[in-house]
C-alpha cells in the first residue's frame, strides 16, 4: 500500500521529501470550505519567510472538518488512545523559495493527547469538543474549549460522482498541496506530506454557525464559497523541521 502511494507522484509540483516518512494517518469524510478573501488582509497575518499564494490574483482560506483514523508511527502498530479523533483545520495558501503549500492559522482536535503532541511539534492545535454524525448526510459540530468562542456547525451531503481535478483549475490549485508551514516562538517550521491525487465530488453544504474565523475582520469573505468532499485519503508525513 505505502509503496503504491510513494510511486504515485505525477500530480505533485515538487519532488518527494528526502528521507523516509515517519507517520501515517487516514483522513475520512473531508469537507473543504474554500472562501475567497482580500489578499492584503491575509498577507498581513503571514509570518516572515512566507509569501501569499494567489489564483488569478485572489487569495483563499479553507476550513476543513474531517475524521482521523489509523494513525501510527512507521513500523509500529496504531497508537493507543490517539489513533482516531476529529479535526478541524483553517489554512491559507502560501509559497516559499519555489515551493507552494499551506499555512495553518489553527487546527482543532477533540483528542487532548493528540493536541499536546502536535503543539510540541510546533503546530497550532487547540482542544475542542467535537461531534460527527453520518447518516443520509454528515453533521459536524465543533466548540473550542477555553475563553474563545471558535466554533463550527455544518452539515454536508455529496451530490455527484467523484472526479479528479484538472491541473489548470482552481480546484486543483486549492487541493494539491504537499508542504505545510507553521510559526512559533519567532521561528518558521515546515512539514511535508504525500498522498495520491485528490478525488473529490461536489457537495451540498449547510453552515448553521461559523465563528472559527472570528479573528478576521467581518468583511473578510469577498465572494461565493467553493466546496469539495472527499471520502477518504491515506496520508504519509515527514518530520517537521525549523527552517528559519
N, C-alpha and C positions, 0 to 999 in steps of 0.2 A: 504493500500500500504506500509506504513512505517513498520508496524508490520511484514509483509511478508519479507521485506528486513532484518530486525533485526533478524528474525528467520533463515535466510539463512547464516550459518556460517561454514559449513563443509569445505569450500575452504580456510579458514583462517589458518595461522600458529600460531596465538595468539588469546587470548580472546578478546571479545569486550571491548572497553574502559569503565571505570567506569563512572557513572553518565549518564545524558541524552545528546543526540545530540542537537546542538543549531542552526544549519543551514543546508539547503539542496540546492543542485543545480542539474540541469540536464545537462549532457555533451553530445554533439552531433557531429557526423561526425569526430571522432578522428582518426588521423593518428599517428602511433607510428613509429618513425625512430630510430631504435636501431643501435648504432655504437660501434664496439669493439675498445678499447683504451688501451694503456700501463698502467699497474697498478701503476707504480711508479709516473707517471705524475699526475694521479688523487689523489693518496694518499697525495701528497704534497699540494694539494689545499683544503683538508678537514680540518675543524676546530678541535680543541682539543675536545675529547669526542666521536668522531665518528671513526669507523674503516671501511675501504673499504670492501665491499662485492663482491665476485667474483664467477663466474661459470666456473668450470674446469680451474681455475687459470686465467681467463680472466675478465677484467673489462669492463664496458659498460657505455655509455652515451646515453640518449634517448631524442629526440626532439619531442614534441607533439603539433601540431596545432589542435584547435577544437573550437566549439561554446558553450558558456554557456547560458542556458535559465532557466526560472522558479526558479530563485534564491530567497530565502526567509528565514527569521528567523523563528524558530519554533513557531507555534501557531499564526503567523502573515501572512497577505497576501503578495504577491510578492512585493519586494522592488521597489519603483518607481525610474526610471532613471538608475538603475544598475542591473535590473533583467535579462538583456540579453546583451551579449558582446562577442567579440572574444578574444581568449587567445592563447599564445604560451609559452610552458614550456621547460626548459632544466634541466635535472636531471641526477644524477648518483645513484649508489646503495651502500647502507651502512648498518651497523648494530651497535647497541649499547645495551649493557647489555642483550644480548639474543634476542633482537628484530631486525628484518630486515625491512628496509624501503628505503626511498629515501632522498637524499639531493638535494635541489634546488640551482643551480647556478644562475638562473634567471627565472622570469615569466613576460611576456609582455602581456598587455591587451590594448584594444582601448577605454576603458571607464575610464576617469580620476578619477571619484569618486571611482570606484572600486579599482584603483591603490592606491589612497591615503588611503582608508580604510585598504587595505591589508598591506601597509607599516607600518601603525600604529600598526598592529598586528605582525610586525617583519618579514614579508615575503618580499623577494627582487623583488618586482614588478616594472615594468617600463612602461611608457606610450608609445604607438606605434600607428602608422597609419596602419590599417589592412583592408583587404577585403577578403570575401569568396563568391565565386560563385559556385552554384551547378546545373549542367545540366547533360550531359552524364558523366561528370567527375567533381570532386571538384577542384577548384582552390583557393589557399590560398596565400595571399601576406602580408608581414609584414615589416614595416620600423620603427625602434625605433626612437622616437623624441629625439633631443639633439645632442651632439657632436659625439656620437658613430655612427658607420656605421652598427650596428647589423641589419641584415635583413634575410628574407627567402622568396623565391618564389618557390612554389611547386604545382604540380597537381597530383591527385590520383584517381584511379577507382578500385572498388572491382572486383575480378576475380573469386571468389569461394564462395561456401556456408559457412555460419558462423559455427564455431566449438568451443568447449571447449578444452582447452589445457590440456595435461597430466601433472600430478603433478611432474613427474621426469624430465620434459623437460625444455629447456632453455626458451621457450615461457612462460611457467607458472612462472618461476623464475623472468622474466622481468616484467610480468603484475600484478601478485597478490601481491601488496604492500599496506599496510594499516597504516603505520606510516611515517611521514614526519618530516624532521628537517631543520631548517634554522639558520643562525648565524648573530647576530647584536650586535654591541657595546660590544664585548668581551663576549657575552652570547649566549648560545645554547638554542634554542626553539624547542619544539616538538608539533606536531599536530597529530590528529588521525582521520581517516575516515573509512567508511564502505560502501560497496555496494555488490550486488550479483556478482558471479563469472563472469569474463570477457568472453564474447562470441565474437570471432573475426573471421575475414576472411583474406585470403591472398589478396594482393592489388598490382596493378601496379602503380609505382611511378616514376615521372619525376621531378627531382630537377634542376631548371634552375639557381638558385642562393642560396648560403648558406653562410652567414657570421655571423650567430648567435653564432658560436664558435670561434670568432675572437681572444679571449683572450687565446686560447690554441695554442701550437706550431703547425707548419704546418704539422708535421708528426704524429699528434695525432691519426688519424684514421689508424688502422693497419690491417684491414680486410674488408670483404664484409658486407654491412649493412643488417639488418633483418627488415622487415616491417610487421605491422599489421594494420587492420582497424576495428573500432567498430562503429556501427551506433548510439547507444545511451546508456546512463547509468545514473540512478538516484543515487546520492551520498549523504551520511549523514556526517556531520562534527561535531567534538567535539572541545571544546575550546583549543586554542594554549597556552601552558604554558612554562615558563622558567624552564629549567632543570639543568642549570649549570651557 
